[in-house]
Amino acid sequence: MRFPTRLALLGVAVLAVTLTVVAVLSAQIVRVSGRRAVDRELRDELTTLATDLPPLLGESGPPTDEQLRNAARQYLALHPGSTRHLTVLTVAGASYSNRTGPEELLELRDEGELPTGGVGVLRTVDTSEGPVRVLSAPLVVRGREVGVATVLGPLREVRDDASATLSRIAAAGAVGLVLGGIALVVVNRRAVRPLTALAAAARTTGGDDLSARVPEPARRDEVGDLAREFNRMLDRLSDDAEHRRRLVSAVSHELRTPLAVARGHLEVFDALVGPDSGPVDGEAVARLAGVLRGEIDRLTRIAADLEAVVRGEAGGDVTLGPVFVPDVFDELRDRLAGLGATAVRFATPPPVVVEADEHRLAQALLNLVSNALVHTPPGTSVTVDAVAEDHQLRLTVTDDGPGVDPAVRDRAFEPFVTTRADGSSPGQGLGLAVVRQLVEAQHGTVSLESGPGGTTATIRLPLDDDADAAD
């Protein structure tokens, strides 16, 4: 059974219980109200009797039995009775009653089965004609009790009215339950429609397909909130999946450079020690082995840098110390030579010392140069320069390419932002992010200026004023 139907049946059950309670209470109210009306009429009859009977007995002396009988007959003749009560007067050993009255009471009188009640006490007596309300009171004339008056009222009509009320409410309730049940099924199906769509979306969501979304209802209730939060969850999962995809691509991109350097030097090594190489130059082999070890170390650091970028930390494993700037340029030349990027021009660096990490600084410059080479047309000129002024070292990588798209220029150093807005960049947007993390870890800053005439990436580091400049 579908959830809307179960919910509708539950609602119908609650309504049925409620209507049953209402019907029973309504019938009881009708019964009590009817009985009170009968009681009121019986009391009114006794009040009338106490007022109208004594004048019929005269005003002199105690009444005789004959006077009492005549007075009783006269009173009953003047008050013939009603359809709601019957009056019985017992005086001088004789009983007299109304000629007319409720049929059930007349039948009980004719059969001699009229009930009697306690004096001054209202009570209900069950008879063959149904329940009867009975009230008795003494007849007092001139301070003397001369008889008993009994007033009776049938309760069958009251009972029938209560039963009719219960039947009408039950009939109306049955119709209401049917119509209400149908309305509840329709309303519940509309109310849970987002849940059905959510279940369908959940069934189709899996693997790499996170494109399913559920319609978000305008109403601000729990179902609407669930639909909206489900879509937000899918958005987050989609973002995470895209983030992982970019990370994998970025790792491949960032590791490609040191691997290419290592491959280039291995080819040189092969030429040095191959069968056609002649005598082995031990010094050259040792130098190549050092370069290869350096590249392996850089691979390790790049992996740590990528992890730091993803976690949003302030950089990888950076060890600060005095760094002679020309040494950084020499290391950068060696690494570019391993990449085959011999067209990069180097200006003469100032012979100054900065507080930095030589290998990390060379890696940051290499990323900037690689970014310039990859994201510019073939034949673009790339220049690396350094200037010492105002107690800081300014390192620049400049190209004369078409410039960075203005749409991404201000976000170029954010993770996964490529320097081309159209997404045609072969990189995955981590190269410049790594640069920023490395430079900031060395207490420096990096910025990017770009226009139609080219792009300049600038690294600024504080100079070590206490260190001696080399010759």
N, C-alpha and C positions, 0 to 999 in steps of 0.2 A: 504494500500500500504506500502510495506516494506521501511525502511529508505534508503537503498542503491538505490532502484529504484527512490524514491523521490529526492534523491541527484543527481542521474544521470539525471532525467528530468529537474531539476533546472540547471544543467550544460549545458544540450542541449539547454534549453531556452536562456541561456546567450550566448552560441555559435551561436544560430540562430540570435539573435539580432546583435551580432558582425559581422557575415557574411553578414547580410542584409546591415549594414552600409558600410562594405567594398565593397560590390557589387555596391551599389548606388554611392559611391565615385569613384570607378573605372570607372563606366559608365560615370559619369560626367567628369572625367579626359579625357577619350577617346573623349567625345563630344567637350570639350574645346580645346583639342589638334588638333582634326580634323578641327574645325572652324578656329583656328589660321593658320593651313596649307593652308586653302582656302584663308584666308585674305592675307597671304604672297604671294600666287600666283597671286591674283588680283593686289596687289601693284607692283609686278614684271612686270606684263603685262602693266600697265600704264607707268612704267619706260621705258620699251622697246618701247612703242608707242611714248613717248616723244623724244626718241633718233632716231628712224628709220623713223618717218613720215616726218619731215621737209626736209630731202634731196630729197624726192620724189617731192617736190614742186618747185625745182629750186632755184636759188639764186638771181634773179633780180625782184625787185618790189613786190608789194602786189599780192598774188595769186588770180586768178579769181575763180569764182564758179566752172567753169569746171575743172580747175586745182585741186581744192579741191576734187571734186568728183572722178577724175581720181586717185589722190594720195590715197584717202581712199580705192578705189577698189584695187589699186596695193598693198597697205599695207596688206589688208585682204587676197589677193592672196598669198603674201609671208608668211603670218602667218595664216594658215588655222584654227587654234583653237586646242582645246584639249578636252579630256573627262572630264576635271575638270572646264573649264570656257568657257564663250562665250563673245566676244567683239562686241560692237555696237558703230559705229561711226556716229554721226549726223552732217553733214556739208552741207552748201548751201541748206537747206530745205529738204535734203534727208537723210535717215538712211540706213546704210549698216552694215552687220554682217558677221561673219564667216560662211563658208558653212558647216563646221562640228562643233560638240560640244556635250555637254551633251544632251541626248535625251529629258529629261524633259524640258530643256530650248528651244530646237528646237520646241517642241510642243507648248510651250507658245508663241514663236515668230510667228509660223504659225497661231495661234489663235489671235494674236495681244494683248496678255496679259502679255508681258514682263514688269516686274516692273521697275520703275525708282527710282533713289536714290538721296539724297542730294549731292551737289557738295562737294567733299573732306571729306565726312562722310561715314563710313562703317555702314551699317545697315542690319538687317534681315527682309525680307518681306515674309509673308505667302502667298502662291499661291495654285492653285488647284493641282499642282504637288509637293507640299511640300515646306518647307522653302528655301528661296534663299538669298544668301548673295550678296549685291549690293554696288558698289563703283563707283562714277562718278567724272570726273575731266574735266576742260576746256582744249580745244586744242589751244595752243598759238604758233603762227608762226611769227617770226620777231617782237615780242612784241605785236602782234595783236591776239585777241581771234577770232578763226575761226570756232569753233564748240565745241561739247561736246563728250567726250568718256565715255562710260559706260561699266563696266566689271562686269559680273555676274557669280556666282559660286553656284551650288546647294549644299544644306546641307543634302539631303536625305541619301546619302551614309554615311555621318558622323553619322546621326541619326541611321541608320541601324547598323553601326559598334558598336555604344554605346549599342544598344538593344541586339546585339549578345553577346557583352562582358557581359552584365548583365545576359543574359540567361545562358551563359557558367558557370559563377561564381555561379549562382543559382543552376544549375544542379550539379556542383562539390560540392557545399556546402551541397546540400541535401544528396548526397552520404556520404560526410564527417560527417554530423550530425547523419546519421543512424549508420555508423561504430563507430563514436565517442561515441554515446549513448550506444552501446553494450559494447564498451571498458570501459566506465565509470561505467556501472553496474557491470562488472566483477571486475574492480579495486576497486570499493567501497565496494563490498561484501568482498573482501580479506582484505581491510583496516579496516572494522568494525567487522571482525571476532572475534577479542578479545572482542568487546562489546557484541557480541552474547554469547560468552563463559562466560563473566562476568554476563550477565543476567541469564544464566542457573545456574551459581554458586550461585548467590543471591537467586534464587528460591529454591535451595536445602539446603541453609544454614538456620539454625534455631534450636532453642532448644539447645541440647548438641552437635549437629553435626556441627563442625566448621572445618572439614577436607577438604572441597572443595577448590580448587585453580584453577586459570585460567592460561593458557599458557602465558608466557611473551614474546612478540615479541622482536627481537633483535634491531629493529629500535628505535631511540631515538626521538619519537614524542609524541604528546599529548595522542594518543590512547595507545601507549606503556607505557607512564608514568601512565595513569589511571589503566592499568592492574597491573603494579607493585605496585602502591599504594593500590589497592584493596587487593592484596595478603598480603601486609604489615599490612593492617587493620585487615584482618582475623587472621594474626599471633598475633597481639596485643590482639584481642578478645579472641583467644585461650589461650594466656598466662594469661589473666585476669580470664578466666573461671577456668583454672588450679589453679591459685592463690586462687580463692575463694574456690575451692574444698579443697585445702590444708589447707586453713585457718579454714574451718569448722572442718576438721579432727584434725587439731592442737588444736583447742579450746577443742574438746572432749578429746584429749590426755592430754593436760595440766591441765584440770579440774579433770581428773580422780584421780590424786594423793590426792588432798585435800578432795575430796568426799570419797575416800577410808578411809582416816584418820578419817573423821567424822563418817563414818559407823562403823569403828572399835570401836571408843569410845562410840557410841550409843549402841553397843552390850554390852559393859562393863556396861554402864549406866542401860541397861535393866536388867542385872544380879544383879545390886545393889538394884534396886527398885522393882524387880519382886515379884510375890506372894510367891516364894520359897526362897527369898533372906534373910529373917530374918530381924533383926533390921537394919534400914537405917542408913548408915554412912553419916551424913550430910557433913562432910569435904570432903569425896571422891566425893559425888555428886556435891558439889560446884566446886571441881577441874575439874571434867569432863565437867561441864557446861562452865567453863572458856576455856577449850580446844576447845569445840565446837564453842564458840563465836570466838575464835582465828581462827579457820578454815574458818568460814564464812567471817571473815575479809580478810583472805588470798585469798579466792575465788574472793572477790571484787578486791583485788590488782592484782591477776593474769589476770583478765579480762582487767584491765587497762594496764598491761604489754603487753598483746597480742595486744591491740590497738596501744600501743607505738611502738612495733616492726613492725607492718604493716605500720605505718606512717613513720618509720625510725627515730623516736625520740631517745633521749639519755637516755631513761629509764622511769619508771613509777613514782609513787608518793613516793619519797624517802625523809625521814626526818633524817638528820645526827645529831649525838650526841655521847657522850662517850658510848662505848659498851665494857663490860667485856667479853672477849673471852670465858671463861668457860660457861657463860650463854648461848652463842650461841650454844655450844655443847649440853648443857642440853635440849634446845628447839628442836634441831635436833633429839636427842634421843627420845623425847616424840612423835614427828611427825612420826619417823620411826617405833616406837612401834605401833602407830595406823595403820600403813601399814602392820604390821606383819613382817617387815624386821629386825628381831632381830639378824641376822647373821653378820651384819655390825660391824666391830671392830673400836673402838675409841681409839686413843692415848691420853695421858694426855696433855691437852692444856696448854700453858704458861699463867700464871696469868697476862695478860697485857690488856691494854685498847686501843681500836682503835676508830677513828672518823668514825662512820658508822651508819647503820640502822640495829638494831638487827634482826628484823623480815625479812627484805629483804636479809640480809646476810645469815640467816638460810634457806630462800627459795632458794637462789642461790646454797648453799651446797646441799640442798635436791634434786634439779634438777640434780646436778652432780652425786649424789649417785644413784638416780633413773635411770639416763642414763647408769651408769655402771651396775646396776642390770639387766636392760632390754636388753642391747646389748651384754651381755656375757653369755656363757653357764651356766647351773645350777651348783652350787657348786663353782663358782668363788669367790675368796676372795676379799672383798672390805674393804679398810681401810681409815679412816678419820684422818688426822693429822694436826698439826699446829706448826710452828716454828717461833720465833721472832729473827730476826737478821738484822743487817745493817739498823736499823731504819724503818724496815717494818715487817709486819706480812705475813707469807707465809702459806696459807691454802691449803692442798692437799687432793685429793680424788684419791686413787690408787687402781687398780685392776690387777689381774694376768691373765687376759683373753688373747685372741688371738691378740688383738690390733685393731686399727682403719685402715680401708682400706686406703693406701697411696693416692688413687685418690681423696679422700674427706677430708683428714686430715687437709690440709691448709685452707679449707673452712668450717670447722665443726661448727664455731660460726655464720655462715651466716643463715638468715631465710630460712626455707624449705630445708635445706641440712641435710640429714640423715647421720649417721656415717657408713653406709654401701653403697657402690657404686651400689650394685645389687638391691637396693630398697627393700630388705627383712626386713628392720628395721620396727618394729611395730609403732615407733614414726613418726611424720610428720615434724621433723626438726625445731621445735621452742623452744625446751627445752634449748639447749645450746645458742640459740640466746637471749633468755630471760636472761640467766646467764650473758652474756656479757653486755647487757643493764643495768642490775642491778648493776654489779660490776663497770662499767664505771661511773654510776651515783653516786657511792660512792668514786670516784676518784681513783679507783684501776684498775688493769689489770688482764686478765685471759688468760691462754695459755694451750696448749695441747701437750703432748709428748707421742708418742705411738710407739710400736714396737712389735715384736713377743712375747716378755716376758710380755707384759701388757701395760696399759695406765695410765698416770698420768695427772690429770687436776689440775692446780695451779692457785689460786687466790692470788694476792699480793695487800696488803693495807698498806698505810703509818701508822706508829705507832703514837699514841698521846703521845709524850715524856713528856708533862707537867702533864699527869695524873699519879697518884700513882698506882703502881701495888698492886693488892690485895694479901693478905696472902694465 
